[in-house]
């Protein structure tokens, strides 16, 4: 029982170490290196998305993935007026190419491209610390939720959509995210630790919603994992689904509320 419960821990840890090293190097380098890393991740997610919705369209999936990565890179250096049309181009192009569930593809591909651009924009305009906060909020939420869910178990959060998620893991994720906010408040110059703790908890909720949305997508497509690219984690979407929601939330917060300047 115990071995089965924790049987995926070793490959998860190994893959996590590789991803942390690669992501940390790209984040520290910034510029075209970080933009290229994010574009590669987002391109892989759109490739997985297209394959899940249209398993016979492997050529289309590859084209949409490459196009997404290219548009994210281009949008990073374009004037503001052109950014959104470029980011939405792969979504619109796939609407005529993906064989099934075109509406889901359009919406999800748009979210992936916008979230990828958000990460690049935050790194460029706000610096390493804010991107690191965003990433660690999502990671802490995921890791705390994983261990609490495995150790404590209990009532399921939404068994029809995501049968493995529990309320204990969900709440533990909020606590982990809040702890990251408390730790980062002085590092990013937030005027109030409590405010950043609360924002971090909301960010955790949004990330968990992104995770649940991907679970619903996989159930609709009839697959367990988005792909088998990452040992112990399944596909790229399986690893970064929460990051999509969090990054998009931060982009909308900046546009609508001027956040995070309001925390200063």
Secondary structure, DSSP 8 states (H G I E B T S, - for coil): -HHHHTTTHHHHHHHHHHHHHHHHHHHHH-HHHHHHHHHHHHHHHHHHHHHHH-TT-HHHHHHHHHHHHHHHHHHTTS-HHHHHHHHHHHHHHHHTT-SS-HHHHHHHHHHHHHHHHHHHHHHHHH-HHHHHHHHHHHHHHHHHHHHHHHHT--SEEETTTEEEEEHHHHHHHHHHHHHHHHHHHHHHT-S-HHHHHHHHHHHHHHHHHHHHHHHHHHHHHT-SSS-SSBTTTBSHHHHHHHHHHHHHHHHHHHHHH-TTGGG-
